[in-house]
Amino acid sequence: MFKQHITKQLAARKEAGLLRRRLVGDTVENNLIVIDGKRYINFSSNDYLAIAQSSNGSSVALNEQNELANSGAMASPLVIGRSNIHQQLEQQLLSWVHAPSHYDCLLFSSGFAANSSVINTLFNDKNGNATLFQDRLNHASLLEGGRQSQGLGHCRQYRFKHNDVAHLSQLLNAKSKTSSPTLVATEGVFSMDGDAPDLQSISQISKKHDAWVMVDDAHGIGTLGQGGSGSLAAQNVSLADIDILVITFGKAIGSQGAAVIADSHTIDYLVNFSREYIYSTHLAPIQAQMTMQNISKIQNESWRQEKLQENISLFRQLMLGSKFELMPSHSPIQPVLIGDEVDSLRIADQLKKAGIWANAMRYPTVAKGQARLRVTLTAGHSKQQITLLAKALNEVKHSKSQSSNIIDVATLLRN
Protein backbone atom coordinates (compact mmCIF):
# COMPACT_ATOMS: atom_id res chain seq x y z
CA MET A 1 0.00 0.00 0.00
CA PHE A 2 2.78 2.42 0.83
CA LYS A 3 4.52 1.71 -2.48
CA GLN A 4 1.35 2.46 -4.45
CA HIS A 5 0.76 5.64 -2.48
CA ILE A 6 4.35 6.81 -3.00
CA THR A 7 4.26 6.07 -6.73
CA LYS A 8 0.98 7.94 -7.17
CA GLN A 9 2.16 10.99 -5.25
CA LEU A 10 5.46 11.22 -7.16
CA ALA A 11 3.67 10.88 -10.51
CA ALA A 12 1.28 13.69 -9.58
CA ARG A 13 4.17 15.94 -8.55
CA LYS A 14 5.98 15.25 -11.82
CA GLU A 15 2.91 15.99 -13.96
CA ALA A 16 2.39 19.30 -12.14
CA GLY A 17 6.01 20.33 -12.67
CA LEU A 18 6.66 20.15 -8.93
CA LEU A 19 8.96 17.13 -8.66
CA ARG A 20 12.17 17.79 -6.77
CA ARG A 21 15.48 15.98 -7.14
CA ARG A 22 18.77 16.07 -5.30
CA LEU A 23 21.85 17.59 -6.90
CA VAL A 24 25.58 17.45 -6.33
CA GLY A 25 27.13 20.88 -6.78
CA ASP A 26 30.79 21.67 -6.22
CA THR A 27 31.78 25.31 -5.91
CA VAL A 28 35.06 26.05 -7.61
CA GLU A 29 35.65 29.81 -7.43
CA ASN A 30 34.08 33.22 -7.97
CA ASN A 31 30.48 31.98 -7.82
CA LEU A 32 31.13 29.21 -10.33
CA ILE A 33 29.61 25.82 -9.58
CA VAL A 34 30.01 22.42 -11.26
CA ILE A 35 26.91 20.21 -11.52
CA ASP A 36 26.88 16.95 -13.49
CA GLY A 37 30.23 17.86 -14.98
CA LYS A 38 29.13 21.26 -16.34
CA ARG A 39 30.21 24.65 -15.04
CA TYR A 40 27.64 27.36 -14.26
CA ILE A 41 27.53 30.85 -12.83
CA ASN A 42 25.79 30.27 -9.52
CA PHE A 43 22.86 32.59 -8.79
CA SER A 44 21.26 30.29 -6.19
CA SER A 45 23.67 30.66 -3.29
CA ASN A 46 22.79 32.11 0.10
CA ASP A 47 26.47 32.99 0.63
CA TYR A 48 25.55 36.65 0.25
CA LEU A 49 28.88 38.07 1.41
CA ALA A 50 31.01 35.50 -0.45
CA ILE A 51 32.51 34.23 2.80
CA ALA A 52 31.75 30.51 2.64
CA GLN A 53 33.26 30.05 -0.80
CA SER A 54 36.34 32.10 0.01
CA SER A 55 36.94 30.04 3.15
CA ASN A 56 36.29 26.69 1.50
CA GLY A 57 39.50 24.70 1.42
CA SER A 58 41.71 27.68 2.29
CA SER A 59 41.46 27.91 6.07
CA VAL A 60 40.70 25.86 9.15
CA ALA A 61 38.98 26.79 12.38
CA LEU A 62 41.57 27.38 15.07
CA ASN A 63 41.12 28.06 18.75
CA GLU A 64 43.13 30.52 20.84
CA GLN A 65 45.92 27.95 21.26
CA ASN A 66 46.18 27.62 17.46
CA GLU A 67 44.95 24.04 17.64
CA LEU A 68 42.21 22.48 15.57
CA ALA A 69 38.79 22.78 17.16
CA ASN A 70 37.02 19.48 17.79
CA SER A 71 35.05 18.21 14.80
CA GLY A 72 32.20 17.10 17.05
CA ALA A 73 30.66 18.26 20.34
CA MET A 74 30.45 14.65 21.57
CA ALA A 75 27.29 15.21 23.61
CA SER A 76 24.24 17.40 24.12
CA PRO A 77 24.90 20.89 25.53
CA LEU A 78 23.56 19.99 28.97
CA VAL A 79 25.90 17.02 29.33
CA ILE A 80 29.41 17.94 28.17
CA GLY A 81 28.65 19.29 24.67
CA ARG A 82 28.92 23.02 25.45
CA SER A 83 32.55 24.13 25.37
CA ASN A 84 34.44 27.36 25.84
CA ILE A 85 34.27 27.93 22.07
CA HIS A 86 30.46 27.81 22.20
CA GLN A 87 30.41 30.30 25.05
CA GLN A 88 32.74 32.65 23.17
CA LEU A 89 30.45 32.52 20.13
CA GLU A 90 27.40 33.27 22.29
CA GLN A 91 29.10 36.36 23.73
CA GLN A 92 30.24 37.51 20.29
CA LEU A 93 26.69 37.26 18.95
CA LEU A 94 25.25 39.19 21.89
CA SER A 95 27.78 41.97 21.36
CA TRP A 96 27.21 42.02 17.58
CA VAL A 97 23.46 42.66 17.84
CA HIS A 98 23.90 45.11 20.76
CA ALA A 99 21.98 42.95 23.22
CA PRO A 100 21.33 44.44 26.70
CA SER A 101 23.34 43.00 29.58
CA HIS A 102 20.43 40.90 30.82
CA TYR A 103 20.12 39.04 27.50
CA ASP A 104 21.54 35.62 26.74
CA CYS A 105 22.08 33.35 23.74
CA LEU A 106 21.34 29.72 22.88
CA LEU A 107 22.97 27.83 19.98
CA PHE A 108 21.19 25.33 17.72
CA SER A 109 22.32 23.08 14.88
CA SER A 110 20.11 24.82 12.29
CA GLY A 111 17.69 27.67 11.80
CA PHE A 112 14.84 25.20 11.32
CA ALA A 113 15.59 23.63 14.70
CA ALA A 114 15.81 27.03 16.39
CA ASN A 115 12.53 28.38 14.98
CA SER A 116 10.44 25.28 15.54
CA SER A 117 11.96 24.81 19.00
CA VAL A 118 11.10 28.32 20.18
CA ILE A 119 7.46 28.01 19.11
CA ASN A 120 6.98 24.45 20.33
CA THR A 121 8.55 25.32 23.68
CA LEU A 122 6.62 28.54 24.26
CA PHE A 123 3.38 26.68 23.54
CA ASN A 124 4.20 23.45 25.35
CA ASP A 125 1.00 22.81 27.28
CA LYS A 126 -2.68 22.87 26.50
CA ASN A 127 -4.00 26.38 26.77
CA GLY A 128 -7.01 26.94 24.59
CA ASN A 129 -6.51 30.70 24.60
CA ALA A 130 -2.80 30.81 23.63
CA THR A 131 -2.45 32.45 20.22
CA LEU A 132 0.21 32.58 17.51
CA PHE A 133 0.07 35.14 14.70
CA GLN A 134 2.36 34.54 11.73
CA ASP A 135 3.03 36.41 8.50
CA ARG A 136 1.53 34.37 5.69
CA LEU A 137 4.91 34.09 3.96
CA ASN A 138 6.94 33.04 7.00
CA HIS A 139 9.50 30.29 6.55
CA ALA A 140 8.36 26.68 6.76
CA SER A 141 10.21 26.20 10.06
CA LEU A 142 8.08 28.85 11.75
CA LEU A 143 4.84 27.66 10.21
CA GLU A 144 5.63 24.03 11.02
CA GLY A 145 6.25 24.90 14.66
CA GLY A 146 2.86 26.59 14.75
CA ARG A 147 1.15 23.71 12.98
CA GLN A 148 2.52 21.20 15.47
CA SER A 149 1.56 23.30 18.48
CA GLN A 150 -1.93 23.88 17.12
CA GLY A 151 -2.33 20.20 16.31
CA LEU A 152 -1.47 19.31 19.90
CA GLY A 153 -4.03 21.80 21.17
CA HIS A 154 -1.35 24.06 22.65
CA CYS A 155 -2.30 27.18 20.71
CA ARG A 156 -4.38 28.62 17.90
CA GLN A 157 -2.44 29.80 14.88
CA TYR A 158 -3.54 32.62 12.59
CA ARG A 159 -1.70 33.87 9.51
CA PHE A 160 -1.95 37.57 8.69
CA LYS A 161 -1.60 38.95 5.17
CA HIS A 162 1.98 39.43 4.07
CA ASN A 163 3.51 42.57 5.60
CA ASP A 164 -0.02 43.84 6.30
CA VAL A 165 0.19 45.59 9.66
CA ALA A 166 -3.47 46.65 9.45
CA HIS A 167 -4.58 43.03 9.13
CA LEU A 168 -2.37 42.02 12.05
CA SER A 169 -3.92 44.81 14.10
CA GLN A 170 -7.43 43.54 13.29
CA LEU A 171 -6.51 40.04 14.42
CA LEU A 172 -4.92 41.31 17.62
CA ASN A 173 -7.95 43.48 18.36
CA ALA A 174 -10.22 40.44 18.01
CA LYS A 175 -7.97 38.46 20.32
CA SER A 176 -7.65 41.22 22.95
CA LYS A 177 -10.98 40.27 24.46
CA THR A 178 -9.18 37.40 26.16
CA SER A 179 -6.02 37.51 28.25
CA SER A 180 -3.69 34.77 27.05
CA PRO A 181 -0.09 34.15 25.91
CA THR A 182 0.34 35.67 22.43
CA LEU A 183 3.25 35.63 19.99
CA VAL A 184 3.67 37.49 16.69
CA ALA A 185 6.30 35.93 14.39
CA THR A 186 7.82 37.49 11.30
CA GLU A 187 11.03 37.42 9.27
CA GLY A 188 13.55 40.24 9.00
CA VAL A 189 13.91 39.59 5.26
CA PHE A 190 11.57 37.14 3.57
CA SER A 191 13.33 34.22 1.94
CA MET A 192 11.22 33.95 -1.22
CA ASP A 193 10.19 37.58 -1.84
CA GLY A 194 13.28 39.34 -0.51
CA ASP A 195 11.24 42.15 1.05
CA ALA A 196 11.08 43.28 4.68
CA PRO A 197 8.33 43.98 7.24
CA ASP A 198 7.84 47.25 9.12
CA LEU A 199 9.37 46.04 12.37
CA GLN A 200 8.69 49.25 14.27
CA SER A 201 4.96 49.12 13.51
CA ILE A 202 4.74 45.41 14.28
CA SER A 203 6.48 45.98 17.60
CA GLN A 204 4.25 48.90 18.56
CA ILE A 205 1.00 47.14 17.69
CA SER A 206 2.06 43.91 19.39
CA LYS A 207 3.12 45.63 22.58
CA LYS A 208 -0.18 47.49 22.66
CA HIS A 209 -1.88 44.09 22.89
CA ASP A 210 0.67 42.58 25.30
CA ALA A 211 1.94 40.23 22.59
CA TRP A 212 5.52 39.04 22.24
CA VAL A 213 7.40 39.56 18.96
CA MET A 214 9.75 37.01 17.38
CA VAL A 215 11.97 37.95 14.41
CA ASP A 216 13.76 35.37 12.30
CA ASP A 217 16.64 37.35 10.76
CA ALA A 218 18.17 34.53 8.71
CA HIS A 219 18.47 36.69 5.58
CA GLY A 220 19.10 40.05 7.24
CA ILE A 221 21.98 39.28 9.59
CA GLY A 222 25.30 40.09 7.95
CA THR A 223 23.81 41.96 4.99
CA LEU A 224 21.96 44.78 6.79
CA GLY A 225 22.76 47.23 9.55
CA GLN A 226 26.02 48.73 10.76
CA GLY A 227 28.70 46.05 10.68
CA GLY A 228 26.15 43.57 9.39
CA SER A 229 24.26 43.52 12.69
CA GLY A 230 20.98 42.81 10.92
CA SER A 231 17.43 43.94 10.25
CA LEU A 232 16.78 45.43 13.67
CA ALA A 233 19.66 47.86 13.36
CA ALA A 234 18.74 48.65 9.75
CA GLN A 235 15.25 49.72 10.89
CA ASN A 236 16.37 51.47 14.09
CA VAL A 237 14.71 48.80 16.20
CA SER A 238 16.40 47.52 19.34
CA LEU A 239 16.13 44.18 21.07
CA ALA A 240 14.08 45.96 23.72
CA ASP A 241 11.40 46.43 21.04
CA ILE A 242 11.06 42.71 20.38
CA ASP A 243 11.31 39.63 22.54
CA ILE A 244 13.07 36.90 20.57
CA LEU A 245 15.65 37.17 17.80
CA VAL A 246 16.74 34.17 15.75
CA ILE A 247 19.97 34.27 13.74
CA THR A 248 21.11 31.57 11.35
CA PHE A 249 24.72 31.03 10.30
CA GLY A 250 24.21 29.31 6.94
CA LYS A 251 23.51 32.41 4.85
CA ALA A 252 25.64 35.57 4.97
CA ILE A 253 27.77 34.27 7.85
CA GLY A 254 28.86 31.37 5.65
CA SER A 255 28.95 28.55 8.20
CA GLN A 256 26.30 26.35 9.84
CA GLY A 257 24.03 26.54 12.87
CA ALA A 258 21.76 29.12 14.49
CA ALA A 259 21.21 31.13 17.66
CA VAL A 260 18.26 32.33 19.70
CA ILE A 261 18.74 35.61 21.56
CA ALA A 262 16.34 36.74 24.29
CA ASP A 263 16.35 37.90 27.88
CA SER A 264 18.04 35.52 30.31
CA HIS A 265 14.76 34.42 31.86
CA THR A 266 13.44 33.26 28.46
CA ILE A 267 16.73 31.53 27.63
CA ASP A 268 16.62 29.68 30.97
CA TYR A 269 13.12 28.54 30.08
CA LEU A 270 14.30 27.21 26.70
CA VAL A 271 17.27 25.46 28.34
CA ASN A 272 14.87 23.61 30.64
CA PHE A 273 12.02 22.87 28.23
CA SER A 274 13.30 22.88 24.63
CA ARG A 275 13.47 19.25 23.56
CA GLU A 276 15.51 20.15 20.46
CA TYR A 277 18.16 21.77 22.68
CA ILE A 278 18.15 19.21 25.49
CA TYR A 279 18.21 16.04 23.38
CA SER A 280 20.42 16.99 20.40
CA THR A 281 24.20 16.75 20.15
CA HIS A 282 25.47 20.32 20.31
CA LEU A 283 26.79 22.36 17.38
CA ALA A 284 30.24 21.13 16.34
CA PRO A 285 33.00 23.23 17.95
CA ILE A 286 34.78 23.56 14.61
CA GLN A 287 31.60 25.13 13.18
CA ALA A 288 31.32 27.46 16.17
CA GLN A 289 34.92 28.58 15.69
CA MET A 290 34.43 29.10 11.94
CA THR A 291 31.31 31.14 12.68
CA MET A 292 33.31 33.38 15.01
CA GLN A 293 35.98 33.92 12.36
CA ASN A 294 33.41 34.73 9.69
CA ILE A 295 31.56 37.22 11.90
CA SER A 296 34.86 39.00 12.48
CA LYS A 297 35.32 39.19 8.70
CA ILE A 298 31.88 40.74 8.29
CA GLN A 299 32.58 43.33 10.98
CA ASN A 300 36.04 44.24 9.68
CA GLU A 301 35.56 43.94 5.92
CA SER A 302 32.88 46.49 5.10
CA TRP A 303 33.62 46.16 1.38
CA ARG A 304 31.56 42.96 1.36
CA GLN A 305 28.32 44.77 2.23
CA GLU A 306 29.21 47.64 -0.08
CA LYS A 307 29.92 45.35 -3.04
CA LEU A 308 26.73 43.40 -2.40
CA GLN A 309 24.63 46.58 -2.50
CA GLU A 310 26.38 47.67 -5.72
CA ASN A 311 25.52 44.32 -7.31
CA ILE A 312 21.88 44.50 -6.22
CA SER A 313 21.54 48.01 -7.69
CA LEU A 314 23.24 46.94 -10.93
CA PHE A 315 20.94 43.96 -11.45
CA ARG A 316 17.78 45.95 -10.82
CA GLN A 317 18.98 48.70 -13.15
CA LEU A 318 19.77 46.20 -15.92
CA MET A 319 16.32 44.63 -15.56
CA LEU A 320 14.42 47.90 -16.01
CA GLY A 321 12.02 47.48 -18.91
CA SER A 322 12.42 43.71 -18.84
CA LYS A 323 9.55 41.42 -19.82
CA PHE A 324 9.89 39.88 -16.36
CA GLU A 325 8.49 41.38 -13.19
CA LEU A 326 10.99 41.95 -10.40
CA MET A 327 9.58 41.97 -6.89
CA PRO A 328 10.16 45.03 -4.65
CA SER A 329 13.30 43.70 -2.99
CA HIS A 330 16.48 45.55 -2.11
CA SER A 331 18.02 42.47 -0.50
CA PRO A 332 20.31 39.85 -2.10
CA ILE A 333 17.14 37.86 -2.88
CA GLN A 334 15.88 39.10 -6.27
CA PRO A 335 12.91 36.96 -7.33
CA VAL A 336 12.04 36.99 -11.04
CA LEU A 337 8.30 36.28 -11.12
CA ILE A 338 7.21 33.71 -13.75
CA GLY A 339 3.81 32.52 -12.51
CA ASP A 340 3.33 29.10 -14.09
CA GLU A 341 5.20 26.23 -12.44
CA VAL A 342 6.03 24.35 -15.66
CA ASP A 343 7.08 27.55 -17.41
CA SER A 344 9.41 28.41 -14.54
CA LEU A 345 11.18 25.06 -14.95
CA ARG A 346 11.45 25.58 -18.70
CA ILE A 347 13.01 29.00 -18.29
CA ALA A 348 15.42 27.73 -15.64
CA ASP A 349 16.47 24.96 -18.05
CA GLN A 350 17.10 27.52 -20.79
CA LEU A 351 19.36 29.45 -18.46
CA LYS A 352 21.21 26.25 -17.55
CA LYS A 353 21.93 25.59 -21.22
CA ALA A 354 23.59 29.00 -21.29
CA GLY A 355 25.69 28.28 -18.19
CA ILE A 356 23.57 30.07 -15.58
CA TRP A 357 22.19 28.32 -12.50
CA ALA A 358 19.07 29.97 -11.04
CA ASN A 359 16.58 27.71 -9.29
CA ALA A 360 12.87 27.70 -10.04
CA MET A 361 10.83 28.00 -6.85
CA ARG A 362 7.38 26.43 -7.06
CA TYR A 363 4.46 25.35 -4.92
CA PRO A 364 4.46 24.49 -2.03
CA THR A 365 7.55 26.63 -1.38
CA VAL A 366 5.61 29.56 -2.88
CA ALA A 367 1.90 29.97 -3.54
CA LYS A 368 0.32 28.34 -6.58
CA GLY A 369 0.68 30.54 -9.64
CA GLN A 370 3.56 32.44 -8.00
CA ALA A 371 6.46 30.36 -9.35
CA ARG A 372 9.64 32.34 -9.77
CA LEU A 373 13.36 32.18 -10.35
CA ARG A 374 14.95 32.89 -6.99
CA VAL A 375 17.97 34.85 -8.11
CA THR A 376 20.40 35.51 -5.28
CA LEU A 377 23.25 37.97 -5.62
CA THR A 378 26.48 37.93 -3.66
CA ALA A 379 29.46 40.18 -3.05
CA GLY A 380 31.46 37.71 -5.11
CA HIS A 381 29.58 38.23 -8.36
CA SER A 382 31.37 40.34 -10.95
CA LYS A 383 29.66 43.05 -13.00
CA GLN A 384 30.21 40.87 -16.07
CA GLN A 385 28.39 37.92 -14.48
CA ILE A 386 25.41 40.06 -13.47
CA THR A 387 25.28 41.69 -16.91
CA LEU A 388 25.26 38.25 -18.55
CA LEU A 389 22.44 37.11 -16.26
CA ALA A 390 20.26 40.11 -17.15
CA LYS A 391 20.94 39.64 -20.88
CA ALA A 392 20.20 35.92 -20.67
CA LEU A 393 16.90 36.53 -18.87
CA ASN A 394 15.78 38.86 -21.63
CA GLU A 395 16.61 36.23 -24.28
CA VAL A 396 14.57 33.34 -22.86
CA LYS A 397 11.36 32.20 -24.48
CA HIS A 398 8.10 31.63 -22.60
CA SER A 399 6.27 29.49 -25.13
CA LYS A 400 6.73 25.72 -25.35
CA SER A 401 6.65 25.89 -29.15
CA GLN A 402 9.39 28.51 -29.45
CA SER A 403 12.96 27.32 -29.64
CA SER A 404 15.45 29.17 -27.50
CA ASN A 405 18.09 31.39 -29.08
CA ILE A 406 19.51 32.26 -25.68
CA ILE A 407 23.10 33.48 -25.64
CA ASP A 408 25.76 31.02 -24.55
CA VAL A 409 27.08 32.61 -21.37
CA ALA A 410 29.75 29.94 -20.94
CA THR A 411 31.22 30.87 -24.34
CA LEU A 412 31.12 34.57 -23.49
CA LEU A 413 32.95 33.94 -20.24
CA ARG A 414 35.75 32.18 -22.08
CA ASN A 415 36.18 35.09 -24.53
Secondary structure, DSSP 4 states (H G I P E B T S, - for coil): -HHHHHHHHHHHHHHTT-------EEEEETTEEEETTEEEEE-----TTS-HHHHTTT---B-TTS-BPPS---S-IIIII--HHHHHHHHHHHHHTT--TTEEEEEES-HHHHHHHHHHHHT-S--TT-EEEEETT--HHHHHHHHHHHHTTS-EEEEEPTT-HHHHHHHHHHHTTS---EEEEEESS-TTT-----HHHHHHHHHHTT-EEEEE-TTTTTTSSGGG--HHHHTT--GGG-SEEEEESSSTT-S--EEEEEEHHHHHHHHHH-HHHHTSPPPPHHHHHHHHHHHHHHHH-THHHHHHHHHHHHHHHHTTT-SSEEPS--SSEEEEEEE-HHHHHHHHHHHHHTTEE-PEE-TTTS-TT-EEEEEE--TT--HHHHHHHHHHHTT---STTSPP----HHHHHH-
